[in-house]
Amino acid sequence: MIIALLLLTGLVALYFGAEWLVRGGASLAVRLGVTPLLVGLTVVAYGTSTPELIVSSVAAAKGQGAIAIGNVVGSNIFNIGVILGLTALICPMRVQLQLLKFDTPVMVGVALLFLVFFLDEHIQLWEALVFLGAPWATAKPLWRNWSAAQRSPTPPCGGWAAIRGLPSSGTSRVFRRS
């Protein structure tokens, strides 16, 4: 009974935390005059990755590197496959050209780096530093290159979200509706 109550409490807290993060990110985008995609790729992405950082750091500190790596790899597979897939079912999306030209190759590049770095079954200090630099190297040009021409409001989502009154999704704010 206690486990079920803790699980339910955690899910409620997760829902409200995610909702506040998305609303805050959208508000930040409006105040800064940047696209929701840019805020999603930086502020919201870092915020939603914080729990993974904590879990993986604790696992690594306890000498359970396999859990730390499994958490990161599994989360990425789940985010790309399930989260993006379900979000597109709720609200079909059109991907912005910036994502295809810059961000997707960076994502694939980091995944390939992981594959190359992990061939010896260890992540060395210098490899860890390369990984730590990747988000900052990605975010810097994103923040530098935004312009007024890139700004476009995200239209409200129709389809299932409107019919069923579903809560908003962070991903649906990152991509534009098709």
FENWO-V599514 format. One record per backbone hydrogen bond with DSSP energy under -0.5 kcal/mol. CO is the residue of the C=O (numbers start at 1). NH is the residue of the N-H. E is the energy in kcal/mol with one decimal. If there is no record, write none. Layout:
BEGIN
{{CO | NH | E} {CO | NH | E}}
END
This chain:
BEGIN
{{1 | 5 | -2.2} {2 | 6 | -2.6} {3 | 7 | -2.5} {4 | 8 | -2.5} {5 | 9 | -2.6} {6 | 10 | -2.6} {7 | 11 | -2.3} {8 | 12 | -2.3} {9 | 13 | -2.5} {10 | 14 | -2.4} {11 | 15 | -2.4} {12 | 16 | -2.3} {13 | 17 | -2.6} {14 | 18 | -2.6} {15 | 19 | -2.4} {16 | 20 | -2.6} {17 | 21 | -2.2} {18 | 22 | -2.5} {19 | 23 | -2.5} {20 | 24 | -2.6} {21 | 25 | -2.5} {22 | 26 | -2.6} {23 | 27 | -2.5} {24 | 28 | -2.4} {25 | 29 | -2.2} {26 | 30 | -2.0} {27 | 31 | -2.5} {28 | 32 | -2.6} {29 | 33 | -1.2} {29 | 34 | -2.0} {35 | 39 | -1.7} {36 | 40 | -2.7} {37 | 41 | -2.4} {38 | 42 | -0.9} {39 | 44 | -2.1} {39 | 45 | -0.5} {40 | 45 | -0.9} {42 | 46 | -2.7} {43 | 47 | -2.3} {44 | 48 | -2.6} {45 | 49 | -1.1} {46 | 50 | -0.7} {47 | 50 | -0.7} {49 | 53 | -2.1} {50 | 54 | -2.3} {51 | 55 | -2.5} {52 | 56 | -2.8} {53 | 57 | -2.4} {54 | 58 | -2.5} {55 | 59 | -2.3} {56 | 60 | -2.6} {57 | 61 | -2.5} {58 | 62 | -1.5} {59 | 64 | -3.1} {60 | 63 | -1.7} {63 | 65 | -0.6} {64 | 67 | -0.7} {64 | 68 | -1.6} {65 | 69 | -2.7} {66 | 70 | -2.6} {67 | 71 | -2.5} {68 | 72 | -1.7} {69 | 73 | -2.8} {70 | 74 | -2.6} {71 | 75 | -2.1} {72 | 76 | -2.0} {73 | 77 | -2.2} {74 | 78 | -2.6} {75 | 79 | -2.9} {76 | 80 | -2.4} {77 | 81 | -2.8} {78 | 82 | -1.2} {78 | 83 | -2.1} {79 | 84 | -1.9} {81 | 85 | -1.1} {82 | 86 | -3.1} {83 | 87 | -2.4} {84 | 88 | -2.2} {85 | 89 | -1.6} {86 | 90 | -2.0} {87 | 91 | -2.7} {90 | 160 | -0.6} {90 | 161 | -1.1} {92 | 178 | -1.3} {94 | 176 | -1.2} {96 | 99 | -0.9} {96 | 100 | -1.2} {97 | 101 | -2.5} {98 | 102 | -2.4} {98 | 103 | -1.1} {99 | 104 | -2.8} {102 | 106 | -1.5} {103 | 107 | -2.5} {104 | 108 | -2.6} {105 | 109 | -2.6} {106 | 110 | -2.6} {107 | 111 | -2.0} {108 | 112 | -2.4} {109 | 113 | -2.4} {110 | 114 | -2.2} {111 | 115 | -2.0} {112 | 116 | -2.6} {113 | 117 | -3.4} {114 | 118 | -2.2} {116 | 119 | -1.2} {117 | 120 | -0.6} {118 | 121 | -2.0} {122 | 124 | -0.6} {124 | 128 | -2.4} {125 | 129 | -2.1} {126 | 130 | -1.6} {127 | 131 | -2.3} {128 | 132 | -2.5} {129 | 133 | -1.7} {130 | 134 | -1.2} {131 | 135 | -0.7} {132 | 136 | -0.6} {133 | 137 | -2.6} {134 | 138 | -1.9} {135 | 139 | -2.8} {136 | 140 | -2.1} {137 | 141 | -0.8} {138 | 142 | -1.2} {139 | 143 | -2.6} {140 | 144 | -1.9} {141 | 145 | -2.2} {142 | 146 | -0.6} {147 | 150 | -1.2} {147 | 151 | -0.7} {148 | 151 | -0.7} {153 | 155 | -0.7} {158 | 161 | -0.8} {158 | 162 | -0.5} {159 | 163 | -2.3} {160 | 164 | -3.2} {161 | 165 | -0.9} {161 | 166 | -1.0} {169 | 173 | -0.9} {170 | 173 | -0.7} {170 | 174 | -0.9} {171 | 174 | -0.7} {171 | 175 | -1.7} {176 | 94 | -3.9}}
END
